[in-house]
Amino acid sequence: MIARVALRRHAIGGFLLSAALIQMAAIGEANAADPPGPGPLDRPIADLALIDAGAGPDAPPMLLTLDTEELPPGTVRAALLDRSAGWQPAGSEIVSLFEPTDGAETPWLIELGRRRFVIVATSHEQERTTLVPIRVAPRGAATLEIGRATTIAAAVDD
């Protein structure tokens, strides 16, 4: 009789342990099956600038980024990433800097003033530099204003 009770307790304990392990494995599989998707900060960034949101001292900053991920040679993506929206783009523009065969190098940003920048892209192969003005508009307006490109007949280095 005592042996039966001990055997029953052992069987119930084993069953409960198995059920707990199965449940933990299912939770682990569910968490592993839903990894977060790649965001705009997960791709290589050529250059970036910190933008004051202008909505008060406690407002999170924004980022103006340049990247060439999955774009044809000679083009760049300018994106304004909003921290308060999980770094999702508040605006994005594709800017053509050179022809795809011109051997364009990695573009970069130069700040000209508050919310005003220029994208600089050089091709040593063509001995040319392209300058594209870009302005970050205040919140609520068109987010990125891209100006007309200017080409200089010289390869500029940073």
Chimera marker file (.cmm) of the C-alpha trace (Angstrom):
<marker_set name="trace">
<marker id="1" x="0.000" y="0.000" z="0.000" r="1" g="1" b="0" radius="0.5"/>
<marker id="2" x="2.775" y="2.410" z="0.938" r="1" g="1" b="0" radius="0.5"/>
<marker id="3" x="4.612" y="1.435" z="-2.233" r="1" g="1" b="0" radius="0.5"/>
<marker id="4" x="1.503" y="2.245" z="-4.323" r="1" g="1" b="0" radius="0.5"/>
<marker id="5" x="1.125" y="5.701" z="-2.741" r="1" g="1" b="0" radius="0.5"/>
<marker id="6" x="4.821" y="6.441" z="-3.273" r="1" g="1" b="0" radius="0.5"/>
<marker id="7" x="4.578" y="5.233" z="-6.878" r="1" g="1" b="0" radius="0.5"/>
<marker id="8" x="1.465" y="7.387" z="-7.488" r="1" g="1" b="0" radius="0.5"/>
<marker id="9" x="3.179" y="10.476" z="-6.000" r="1" g="1" b="0" radius="0.5"/>
<marker id="10" x="6.243" y="9.838" z="-8.159" r="1" g="1" b="0" radius="0.5"/>
<marker id="11" x="4.067" y="9.447" z="-11.284" r="1" g="1" b="0" radius="0.5"/>
<marker id="12" x="2.118" y="12.670" z="-10.532" r="1" g="1" b="0" radius="0.5"/>
<marker id="13" x="5.349" y="14.573" z="-9.863" r="1" g="1" b="0" radius="0.5"/>
<marker id="14" x="6.845" y="13.278" z="-13.115" r="1" g="1" b="0" radius="0.5"/>
<marker id="15" x="3.693" y="14.267" z="-15.016" r="1" g="1" b="0" radius="0.5"/>
<marker id="16" x="3.716" y="17.801" z="-13.555" r="1" g="1" b="0" radius="0.5"/>
<marker id="17" x="7.417" y="18.196" z="-14.325" r="1" g="1" b="0" radius="0.5"/>
<marker id="18" x="6.863" y="17.032" z="-17.928" r="1" g="1" b="0" radius="0.5"/>
<marker id="19" x="3.916" y="19.415" z="-18.363" r="1" g="1" b="0" radius="0.5"/>
<marker id="20" x="5.984" y="22.340" z="-17.046" r="1" g="1" b="0" radius="0.5"/>
<marker id="21" x="8.892" y="21.513" z="-19.378" r="1" g="1" b="0" radius="0.5"/>
<marker id="22" x="6.579" y="21.243" z="-22.396" r="1" g="1" b="0" radius="0.5"/>
<marker id="23" x="4.994" y="24.592" z="-21.555" r="1" g="1" b="0" radius="0.5"/>
<marker id="24" x="8.416" y="26.253" z="-21.143" r="1" g="1" b="0" radius="0.5"/>
<marker id="25" x="9.547" y="24.827" z="-24.488" r="1" g="1" b="0" radius="0.5"/>
<marker id="26" x="6.391" y="26.146" z="-26.196" r="1" g="1" b="0" radius="0.5"/>
<marker id="27" x="6.970" y="29.624" z="-24.761" r="1" g="1" b="0" radius="0.5"/>
<marker id="28" x="10.588" y="29.531" z="-25.923" r="1" g="1" b="0" radius="0.5"/>
<marker id="29" x="9.504" y="28.496" z="-29.441" r="1" g="1" b="0" radius="0.5"/>
<marker id="30" x="6.910" y="31.278" z="-29.568" r="1" g="1" b="0" radius="0.5"/>
<marker id="31" x="9.492" y="33.872" z="-28.536" r="1" g="1" b="0" radius="0.5"/>
<marker id="32" x="12.032" y="32.539" z="-31.026" r="1" g="1" b="0" radius="0.5"/>
<marker id="33" x="9.455" y="32.511" z="-33.836" r="1" g="1" b="0" radius="0.5"/>
<marker id="34" x="8.702" y="36.229" z="-33.536" r="1" g="1" b="0" radius="0.5"/>
<marker id="35" x="12.036" y="38.067" z="-33.713" r="1" g="1" b="0" radius="0.5"/>
<marker id="36" x="11.732" y="41.805" z="-34.245" r="1" g="1" b="0" radius="0.5"/>
<marker id="37" x="11.938" y="42.868" z="-37.870" r="1" g="1" b="0" radius="0.5"/>
<marker id="38" x="14.889" y="44.899" z="-39.091" r="1" g="1" b="0" radius="0.5"/>
<marker id="39" x="14.506" y="48.617" z="-38.579" r="1" g="1" b="0" radius="0.5"/>
<marker id="40" x="16.141" y="51.595" z="-40.246" r="1" g="1" b="0" radius="0.5"/>
<marker id="41" x="19.002" y="51.560" z="-37.728" r="1" g="1" b="0" radius="0.5"/>
<marker id="42" x="19.827" y="47.941" z="-38.624" r="1" g="1" b="0" radius="0.5"/>
<marker id="43" x="21.222" y="48.837" z="-42.057" r="1" g="1" b="0" radius="0.5"/>
<marker id="44" x="24.676" y="50.362" z="-42.629" r="1" g="1" b="0" radius="0.5"/>
<marker id="45" x="24.562" y="54.150" z="-42.274" r="1" g="1" b="0" radius="0.5"/>
<marker id="46" x="26.993" y="56.242" z="-44.336" r="1" g="1" b="0" radius="0.5"/>
<marker id="47" x="26.557" y="59.353" z="-42.169" r="1" g="1" b="0" radius="0.5"/>
<marker id="48" x="24.124" y="60.870" z="-39.693" r="1" g="1" b="0" radius="0.5"/>
<marker id="49" x="23.315" y="64.121" z="-37.948" r="1" g="1" b="0" radius="0.5"/>
<marker id="50" x="21.489" y="64.689" z="-34.680" r="1" g="1" b="0" radius="0.5"/>
<marker id="51" x="18.467" y="66.983" z="-35.149" r="1" g="1" b="0" radius="0.5"/>
<marker id="52" x="16.951" y="68.959" z="-32.292" r="1" g="1" b="0" radius="0.5"/>
<marker id="53" x="13.222" y="68.229" z="-32.377" r="1" g="1" b="0" radius="0.5"/>
<marker id="54" x="12.491" y="71.798" z="-31.271" r="1" g="1" b="0" radius="0.5"/>
<marker id="55" x="9.487" y="70.729" z="-29.197" r="1" g="1" b="0" radius="0.5"/>
<marker id="56" x="11.033" y="71.575" z="-25.842" r="1" g="1" b="0" radius="0.5"/>
<marker id="57" x="14.004" y="70.425" z="-23.781" r="1" g="1" b="0" radius="0.5"/>
<marker id="58" x="12.473" y="67.009" z="-23.021" r="1" g="1" b="0" radius="0.5"/>
<marker id="59" x="11.607" y="66.170" z="-26.640" r="1" g="1" b="0" radius="0.5"/>
<marker id="60" x="13.601" y="63.271" z="-28.069" r="1" g="1" b="0" radius="0.5"/>
<marker id="61" x="16.026" y="64.104" z="-30.884" r="1" g="1" b="0" radius="0.5"/>
<marker id="62" x="15.675" y="62.979" z="-34.467" r="1" g="1" b="0" radius="0.5"/>
<marker id="63" x="18.379" y="61.579" z="-36.766" r="1" g="1" b="0" radius="0.5"/>
<marker id="64" x="19.076" y="62.602" z="-40.336" r="1" g="1" b="0" radius="0.5"/>
<marker id="65" x="20.742" y="59.569" z="-41.913" r="1" g="1" b="0" radius="0.5"/>
<marker id="66" x="22.325" y="58.731" z="-45.251" r="1" g="1" b="0" radius="0.5"/>
<marker id="67" x="22.476" y="55.148" z="-46.474" r="1" g="1" b="0" radius="0.5"/>
<marker id="68" x="22.953" y="53.369" z="-49.777" r="1" g="1" b="0" radius="0.5"/>
<marker id="69" x="21.517" y="49.987" z="-48.774" r="1" g="1" b="0" radius="0.5"/>
<marker id="70" x="19.733" y="48.232" z="-51.664" r="1" g="1" b="0" radius="0.5"/>
<marker id="71" x="20.050" y="51.309" z="-53.913" r="1" g="1" b="0" radius="0.5"/>
<marker id="72" x="21.765" y="51.594" z="-57.291" r="1" g="1" b="0" radius="0.5"/>
<marker id="73" x="25.288" y="53.059" z="-57.312" r="1" g="1" b="0" radius="0.5"/>
<marker id="74" x="25.307" y="56.859" z="-57.331" r="1" g="1" b="0" radius="0.5"/>
<marker id="75" x="22.159" y="57.237" z="-55.213" r="1" g="1" b="0" radius="0.5"/>
<marker id="76" x="21.617" y="57.737" z="-51.500" r="1" g="1" b="0" radius="0.5"/>
<marker id="77" x="18.631" y="57.562" z="-49.158" r="1" g="1" b="0" radius="0.5"/>
<marker id="78" x="18.213" y="60.550" z="-46.850" r="1" g="1" b="0" radius="0.5"/>
<marker id="79" x="15.915" y="59.590" z="-43.987" r="1" g="1" b="0" radius="0.5"/>
<marker id="80" x="14.675" y="61.488" z="-40.965" r="1" g="1" b="0" radius="0.5"/>
<marker id="81" x="14.288" y="58.975" z="-38.131" r="1" g="1" b="0" radius="0.5"/>
<marker id="82" x="11.971" y="59.812" z="-35.244" r="1" g="1" b="0" radius="0.5"/>
<marker id="83" x="12.935" y="58.394" z="-31.853" r="1" g="1" b="0" radius="0.5"/>
<marker id="84" x="9.454" y="58.924" z="-30.420" r="1" g="1" b="0" radius="0.5"/>
<marker id="85" x="8.169" y="56.562" z="-33.158" r="1" g="1" b="0" radius="0.5"/>
<marker id="86" x="10.701" y="53.791" z="-32.489" r="1" g="1" b="0" radius="0.5"/>
<marker id="87" x="13.210" y="55.269" z="-34.946" r="1" g="1" b="0" radius="0.5"/>
<marker id="88" x="10.814" y="54.810" z="-37.853" r="1" g="1" b="0" radius="0.5"/>
<marker id="89" x="11.246" y="57.271" z="-40.752" r="1" g="1" b="0" radius="0.5"/>
<marker id="90" x="9.260" y="60.483" z="-40.470" r="1" g="1" b="0" radius="0.5"/>
<marker id="91" x="10.362" y="61.163" z="-44.035" r="1" g="1" b="0" radius="0.5"/>
<marker id="92" x="12.659" y="59.684" z="-46.631" r="1" g="1" b="0" radius="0.5"/>
<marker id="93" x="13.957" y="60.779" z="-50.040" r="1" g="1" b="0" radius="0.5"/>
<marker id="94" x="16.102" y="59.018" z="-52.629" r="1" g="1" b="0" radius="0.5"/>
<marker id="95" x="18.703" y="61.422" z="-54.023" r="1" g="1" b="0" radius="0.5"/>
<marker id="96" x="20.560" y="60.822" z="-57.287" r="1" g="1" b="0" radius="0.5"/>
<marker id="97" x="24.165" y="62.002" z="-56.998" r="1" g="1" b="0" radius="0.5"/>
<marker id="98" x="25.981" y="60.411" z="-59.951" r="1" g="1" b="0" radius="0.5"/>
<marker id="99" x="25.379" y="58.036" z="-62.826" r="1" g="1" b="0" radius="0.5"/>
<marker id="100" x="25.713" y="54.384" z="-61.736" r="1" g="1" b="0" radius="0.5"/>
<marker id="101" x="28.978" y="53.979" z="-63.698" r="1" g="1" b="0" radius="0.5"/>
<marker id="102" x="30.690" y="57.102" z="-62.300" r="1" g="1" b="0" radius="0.5"/>
<marker id="103" x="32.409" y="55.386" z="-59.382" r="1" g="1" b="0" radius="0.5"/>
<marker id="104" x="30.726" y="57.436" z="-56.637" r="1" g="1" b="0" radius="0.5"/>
<marker id="105" x="32.209" y="57.097" z="-53.169" r="1" g="1" b="0" radius="0.5"/>
<marker id="106" x="30.415" y="57.128" z="-49.816" r="1" g="1" b="0" radius="0.5"/>
<marker id="107" x="28.483" y="60.401" z="-49.379" r="1" g="1" b="0" radius="0.5"/>
<marker id="108" x="28.584" y="62.463" z="-46.189" r="1" g="1" b="0" radius="0.5"/>
<marker id="109" x="26.768" y="65.371" z="-44.530" r="1" g="1" b="0" radius="0.5"/>
<marker id="110" x="28.054" y="68.841" z="-43.679" r="1" g="1" b="0" radius="0.5"/>
<marker id="111" x="25.946" y="71.014" z="-41.383" r="1" g="1" b="0" radius="0.5"/>
<marker id="112" x="25.439" y="74.542" z="-42.699" r="1" g="1" b="0" radius="0.5"/>
<marker id="113" x="23.143" y="75.846" z="-39.963" r="1" g="1" b="0" radius="0.5"/>
<marker id="114" x="20.122" y="74.932" z="-37.885" r="1" g="1" b="0" radius="0.5"/>
<marker id="115" x="18.379" y="72.085" z="-39.768" r="1" g="1" b="0" radius="0.5"/>
<marker id="116" x="20.352" y="72.890" z="-42.953" r="1" g="1" b="0" radius="0.5"/>
<marker id="117" x="22.882" y="70.482" z="-44.456" r="1" g="1" b="0" radius="0.5"/>
<marker id="118" x="24.605" y="69.623" z="-47.693" r="1" g="1" b="0" radius="0.5"/>
<marker id="119" x="25.156" y="66.083" z="-48.979" r="1" g="1" b="0" radius="0.5"/>
<marker id="120" x="28.665" y="65.785" z="-50.417" r="1" g="1" b="0" radius="0.5"/>
<marker id="121" x="29.474" y="62.976" z="-52.837" r="1" g="1" b="0" radius="0.5"/>
<marker id="122" x="32.774" y="62.564" z="-54.642" r="1" g="1" b="0" radius="0.5"/>
<marker id="123" x="33.920" y="60.548" z="-57.630" r="1" g="1" b="0" radius="0.5"/>
<marker id="124" x="37.707" y="60.494" z="-57.864" r="1" g="1" b="0" radius="0.5"/>
<marker id="125" x="37.284" y="58.400" z="-60.986" r="1" g="1" b="0" radius="0.5"/>
<marker id="126" x="35.405" y="61.271" z="-62.699" r="1" g="1" b="0" radius="0.5"/>
<marker id="127" x="37.198" y="64.082" z="-60.786" r="1" g="1" b="0" radius="0.5"/>
<marker id="128" x="33.829" y="65.520" z="-59.743" r="1" g="1" b="0" radius="0.5"/>
<marker id="129" x="31.950" y="66.356" z="-56.569" r="1" g="1" b="0" radius="0.5"/>
<marker id="130" x="28.194" y="66.698" z="-56.249" r="1" g="1" b="0" radius="0.5"/>
<marker id="131" x="26.654" y="68.942" z="-53.573" r="1" g="1" b="0" radius="0.5"/>
<marker id="132" x="22.960" y="68.630" z="-52.707" r="1" g="1" b="0" radius="0.5"/>
<marker id="133" x="21.383" y="70.970" z="-50.138" r="1" g="1" b="0" radius="0.5"/>
<marker id="134" x="18.925" y="69.388" z="-47.738" r="1" g="1" b="0" radius="0.5"/>
<marker id="135" x="16.758" y="71.093" z="-45.128" r="1" g="1" b="0" radius="0.5"/>
<marker id="136" x="14.891" y="69.430" z="-42.284" r="1" g="1" b="0" radius="0.5"/>
<marker id="137" x="11.562" y="71.204" z="-41.929" r="1" g="1" b="0" radius="0.5"/>
<marker id="138" x="9.931" y="71.665" z="-38.515" r="1" g="1" b="0" radius="0.5"/>
<marker id="139" x="7.553" y="68.953" z="-37.337" r="1" g="1" b="0" radius="0.5"/>
<marker id="140" x="4.199" y="69.021" z="-39.065" r="1" g="1" b="0" radius="0.5"/>
<marker id="141" x="5.592" y="70.282" z="-42.388" r="1" g="1" b="0" radius="0.5"/>
<marker id="142" x="7.191" y="68.398" z="-45.256" r="1" g="1" b="0" radius="0.5"/>
<marker id="143" x="9.996" y="66.663" z="-43.385" r="1" g="1" b="0" radius="0.5"/>
<marker id="144" x="12.855" y="66.804" z="-45.905" r="1" g="1" b="0" radius="0.5"/>
<marker id="145" x="13.373" y="69.482" z="-48.533" r="1" g="1" b="0" radius="0.5"/>
<marker id="146" x="15.938" y="68.497" z="-51.156" r="1" g="1" b="0" radius="0.5"/>
<marker id="147" x="17.549" y="71.295" z="-53.166" r="1" g="1" b="0" radius="0.5"/>
<marker id="148" x="19.036" y="71.292" z="-56.660" r="1" g="1" b="0" radius="0.5"/>
<marker id="149" x="22.314" y="69.415" z="-57.115" r="1" g="1" b="0" radius="0.5"/>
<marker id="150" x="25.476" y="71.346" z="-58.000" r="1" g="1" b="0" radius="0.5"/>
<marker id="151" x="28.502" y="69.660" z="-59.586" r="1" g="1" b="0" radius="0.5"/>
<marker id="152" x="32.084" y="70.849" z="-59.073" r="1" g="1" b="0" radius="0.5"/>
<marker id="153" x="34.814" y="69.759" z="-61.488" r="1" g="1" b="0" radius="0.5"/>
<marker id="154" x="37.108" y="68.602" z="-58.686" r="1" g="1" b="0" radius="0.5"/>
<marker id="155" x="37.179" y="65.623" z="-56.345" r="1" g="1" b="0" radius="0.5"/>
<marker id="156" x="36.715" y="66.945" z="-52.802" r="1" g="1" b="0" radius="0.5"/>
<marker id="157" x="37.941" y="64.920" z="-49.831" r="1" g="1" b="0" radius="0.5"/>
<marker id="158" x="36.628" y="65.193" z="-46.316" r="1" g="1" b="0" radius="0.5"/>
<link id1="1" id2="2" r="1" g="1" b="0" radius="0.2"/>
<link id1="2" id2="3" r="1" g="1" b="0" radius="0.2"/>
<link id1="3" id2="4" r="1" g="1" b="0" radius="0.2"/>
<link id1="4" id2="5" r="1" g="1" b="0" radius="0.2"/>
<link id1="5" id2="6" r="1" g="1" b="0" radius="0.2"/>
<link id1="6" id2="7" r="1" g="1" b="0" radius="0.2"/>
<link id1="7" id2="8" r="1" g="1" b="0" radius="0.2"/>
<link id1="8" id2="9" r="1" g="1" b="0" radius="0.2"/>
<link id1="9" id2="10" r="1" g="1" b="0" radius="0.2"/>
<link id1="10" id2="11" r="1" g="1" b="0" radius="0.2"/>
<link id1="11" id2="12" r="1" g="1" b="0" radius="0.2"/>
<link id1="12" id2="13" r="1" g="1" b="0" radius="0.2"/>
<link id1="13" id2="14" r="1" g="1" b="0" radius="0.2"/>
<link id1="14" id2="15" r="1" g="1" b="0" radius="0.2"/>
<link id1="15" id2="16" r="1" g="1" b="0" radius="0.2"/>
<link id1="16" id2="17" r="1" g="1" b="0" radius="0.2"/>
<link id1="17" id2="18" r="1" g="1" b="0" radius="0.2"/>
<link id1="18" id2="19" r="1" g="1" b="0" radius="0.2"/>
<link id1="19" id2="20" r="1" g="1" b="0" radius="0.2"/>
<link id1="20" id2="21" r="1" g="1" b="0" radius="0.2"/>
<link id1="21" id2="22" r="1" g="1" b="0" radius="0.2"/>
<link id1="22" id2="23" r="1" g="1" b="0" radius="0.2"/>
<link id1="23" id2="24" r="1" g="1" b="0" radius="0.2"/>
<link id1="24" id2="25" r="1" g="1" b="0" radius="0.2"/>
<link id1="25" id2="26" r="1" g="1" b="0" radius="0.2"/>
<link id1="26" id2="27" r="1" g="1" b="0" radius="0.2"/>
<link id1="27" id2="28" r="1" g="1" b="0" radius="0.2"/>
<link id1="28" id2="29" r="1" g="1" b="0" radius="0.2"/>
<link id1="29" id2="30" r="1" g="1" b="0" radius="0.2"/>
<link id1="30" id2="31" r="1" g="1" b="0" radius="0.2"/>
<link id1="31" id2="32" r="1" g="1" b="0" radius="0.2"/>
<link id1="32" id2="33" r="1" g="1" b="0" radius="0.2"/>
<link id1="33" id2="34" r="1" g="1" b="0" radius="0.2"/>
<link id1="34" id2="35" r="1" g="1" b="0" radius="0.2"/>
<link id1="35" id2="36" r="1" g="1" b="0" radius="0.2"/>
<link id1="36" id2="37" r="1" g="1" b="0" radius="0.2"/>
<link id1="37" id2="38" r="1" g="1" b="0" radius="0.2"/>
<link id1="38" id2="39" r="1" g="1" b="0" radius="0.2"/>
<link id1="39" id2="40" r="1" g="1" b="0" radius="0.2"/>
<link id1="40" id2="41" r="1" g="1" b="0" radius="0.2"/>
<link id1="41" id2="42" r="1" g="1" b="0" radius="0.2"/>
<link id1="42" id2="43" r="1" g="1" b="0" radius="0.2"/>
<link id1="43" id2="44" r="1" g="1" b="0" radius="0.2"/>
<link id1="44" id2="45" r="1" g="1" b="0" radius="0.2"/>
<link id1="45" id2="46" r="1" g="1" b="0" radius="0.2"/>
<link id1="46" id2="47" r="1" g="1" b="0" radius="0.2"/>
<link id1="47" id2="48" r="1" g="1" b="0" radius="0.2"/>
<link id1="48" id2="49" r="1" g="1" b="0" radius="0.2"/>
<link id1="49" id2="50" r="1" g="1" b="0" radius="0.2"/>
<link id1="50" id2="51" r="1" g="1" b="0" radius="0.2"/>
<link id1="51" id2="52" r="1" g="1" b="0" radius="0.2"/>
<link id1="52" id2="53" r="1" g="1" b="0" radius="0.2"/>
<link id1="53" id2="54" r="1" g="1" b="0" radius="0.2"/>
<link id1="54" id2="55" r="1" g="1" b="0" radius="0.2"/>
<link id1="55" id2="56" r="1" g="1" b="0" radius="0.2"/>
<link id1="56" id2="57" r="1" g="1" b="0" radius="0.2"/>
<link id1="57" id2="58" r="1" g="1" b="0" radius="0.2"/>
<link id1="58" id2="59" r="1" g="1" b="0" radius="0.2"/>
<link id1="59" id2="60" r="1" g="1" b="0" radius="0.2"/>
<link id1="60" id2="61" r="1" g="1" b="0" radius="0.2"/>
<link id1="61" id2="62" r="1" g="1" b="0" radius="0.2"/>
<link id1="62" id2="63" r="1" g="1" b="0" radius="0.2"/>
<link id1="63" id2="64" r="1" g="1" b="0" radius="0.2"/>
<link id1="64" id2="65" r="1" g="1" b="0" radius="0.2"/>
<link id1="65" id2="66" r="1" g="1" b="0" radius="0.2"/>
<link id1="66" id2="67" r="1" g="1" b="0" radius="0.2"/>
<link id1="67" id2="68" r="1" g="1" b="0" radius="0.2"/>
<link id1="68" id2="69" r="1" g="1" b="0" radius="0.2"/>
<link id1="69" id2="70" r="1" g="1" b="0" radius="0.2"/>
<link id1="70" id2="71" r="1" g="1" b="0" radius="0.2"/>
<link id1="71" id2="72" r="1" g="1" b="0" radius="0.2"/>
<link id1="72" id2="73" r="1" g="1" b="0" radius="0.2"/>
<link id1="73" id2="74" r="1" g="1" b="0" radius="0.2"/>
<link id1="74" id2="75" r="1" g="1" b="0" radius="0.2"/>
<link id1="75" id2="76" r="1" g="1" b="0" radius="0.2"/>
<link id1="76" id2="77" r="1" g="1" b="0" radius="0.2"/>
<link id1="77" id2="78" r="1" g="1" b="0" radius="0.2"/>
<link id1="78" id2="79" r="1" g="1" b="0" radius="0.2"/>
<link id1="79" id2="80" r="1" g="1" b="0" radius="0.2"/>
<link id1="80" id2="81" r="1" g="1" b="0" radius="0.2"/>
<link id1="81" id2="82" r="1" g="1" b="0" radius="0.2"/>
<link id1="82" id2="83" r="1" g="1" b="0" radius="0.2"/>
<link id1="83" id2="84" r="1" g="1" b="0" radius="0.2"/>
<link id1="84" id2="85" r="1" g="1" b="0" radius="0.2"/>
<link id1="85" id2="86" r="1" g="1" b="0" radius="0.2"/>
<link id1="86" id2="87" r="1" g="1" b="0" radius="0.2"/>
<link id1="87" id2="88" r="1" g="1" b="0" radius="0.2"/>
<link id1="88" id2="89" r="1" g="1" b="0" radius="0.2"/>
<link id1="89" id2="90" r="1" g="1" b="0" radius="0.2"/>
<link id1="90" id2="91" r="1" g="1" b="0" radius="0.2"/>
<link id1="91" id2="92" r="1" g="1" b="0" radius="0.2"/>
<link id1="92" id2="93" r="1" g="1" b="0" radius="0.2"/>
<link id1="93" id2="94" r="1" g="1" b="0" radius="0.2"/>
<link id1="94" id2="95" r="1" g="1" b="0" radius="0.2"/>
<link id1="95" id2="96" r="1" g="1" b="0" radius="0.2"/>
<link id1="96" id2="97" r="1" g="1" b="0" radius="0.2"/>
<link id1="97" id2="98" r="1" g="1" b="0" radius="0.2"/>
<link id1="98" id2="99" r="1" g="1" b="0" radius="0.2"/>
<link id1="99" id2="100" r="1" g="1" b="0" radius="0.2"/>
<link id1="100" id2="101" r="1" g="1" b="0" radius="0.2"/>
<link id1="101" id2="102" r="1" g="1" b="0" radius="0.2"/>
<link id1="102" id2="103" r="1" g="1" b="0" radius="0.2"/>
<link id1="103" id2="104" r="1" g="1" b="0" radius="0.2"/>
<link id1="104" id2="105" r="1" g="1" b="0" radius="0.2"/>
<link id1="105" id2="106" r="1" g="1" b="0" radius="0.2"/>
<link id1="106" id2="107" r="1" g="1" b="0" radius="0.2"/>
<link id1="107" id2="108" r="1" g="1" b="0" radius="0.2"/>
<link id1="108" id2="109" r="1" g="1" b="0" radius="0.2"/>
<link id1="109" id2="110" r="1" g="1" b="0" radius="0.2"/>
<link id1="110" id2="111" r="1" g="1" b="0" radius="0.2"/>
<link id1="111" id2="112" r="1" g="1" b="0" radius="0.2"/>
<link id1="112" id2="113" r="1" g="1" b="0" radius="0.2"/>
<link id1="113" id2="114" r="1" g="1" b="0" radius="0.2"/>
<link id1="114" id2="115" r="1" g="1" b="0" radius="0.2"/>
<link id1="115" id2="116" r="1" g="1" b="0" radius="0.2"/>
<link id1="116" id2="117" r="1" g="1" b="0" radius="0.2"/>
<link id1="117" id2="118" r="1" g="1" b="0" radius="0.2"/>
<link id1="118" id2="119" r="1" g="1" b="0" radius="0.2"/>
<link id1="119" id2="120" r="1" g="1" b="0" radius="0.2"/>
<link id1="120" id2="121" r="1" g="1" b="0" radius="0.2"/>
<link id1="121" id2="122" r="1" g="1" b="0" radius="0.2"/>
<link id1="122" id2="123" r="1" g="1" b="0" radius="0.2"/>
<link id1="123" id2="124" r="1" g="1" b="0" radius="0.2"/>
<link id1="124" id2="125" r="1" g="1" b="0" radius="0.2"/>
<link id1="125" id2="126" r="1" g="1" b="0" radius="0.2"/>
<link id1="126" id2="127" r="1" g="1" b="0" radius="0.2"/>
<link id1="127" id2="128" r="1" g="1" b="0" radius="0.2"/>
<link id1="128" id2="129" r="1" g="1" b="0" radius="0.2"/>
<link id1="129" id2="130" r="1" g="1" b="0" radius="0.2"/>
<link id1="130" id2="131" r="1" g="1" b="0" radius="0.2"/>
<link id1="131" id2="132" r="1" g="1" b="0" radius="0.2"/>
<link id1="132" id2="133" r="1" g="1" b="0" radius="0.2"/>
<link id1="133" id2="134" r="1" g="1" b="0" radius="0.2"/>
<link id1="134" id2="135" r="1" g="1" b="0" radius="0.2"/>
<link id1="135" id2="136" r="1" g="1" b="0" radius="0.2"/>
<link id1="136" id2="137" r="1" g="1" b="0" radius="0.2"/>
<link id1="137" id2="138" r="1" g="1" b="0" radius="0.2"/>
<link id1="138" id2="139" r="1" g="1" b="0" radius="0.2"/>
<link id1="139" id2="140" r="1" g="1" b="0" radius="0.2"/>
<link id1="140" id2="141" r="1" g="1" b="0" radius="0.2"/>
<link id1="141" id2="142" r="1" g="1" b="0" radius="0.2"/>
<link id1="142" id2="143" r="1" g="1" b="0" radius="0.2"/>
<link id1="143" id2="144" r="1" g="1" b="0" radius="0.2"/>
<link id1="144" id2="145" r="1" g="1" b="0" radius="0.2"/>
<link id1="145" id2="146" r="1" g="1" b="0" radius="0.2"/>
<link id1="146" id2="147" r="1" g="1" b="0" radius="0.2"/>
<link id1="147" id2="148" r="1" g="1" b="0" radius="0.2"/>
<link id1="148" id2="149" r="1" g="1" b="0" radius="0.2"/>
<link id1="149" id2="150" r="1" g="1" b="0" radius="0.2"/>
<link id1="150" id2="151" r="1" g="1" b="0" radius="0.2"/>
<link id1="151" id2="152" r="1" g="1" b="0" radius="0.2"/>
<link id1="152" id2="153" r="1" g="1" b="0" radius="0.2"/>
<link id1="153" id2="154" r="1" g="1" b="0" radius="0.2"/>
<link id1="154" id2="155" r="1" g="1" b="0" radius="0.2"/>
<link id1="155" id2="156" r="1" g="1" b="0" radius="0.2"/>
<link id1="156" id2="157" r="1" g="1" b="0" radius="0.2"/>
<link id1="157" id2="158" r="1" g="1" b="0" radius="0.2"/>
</marker_set>
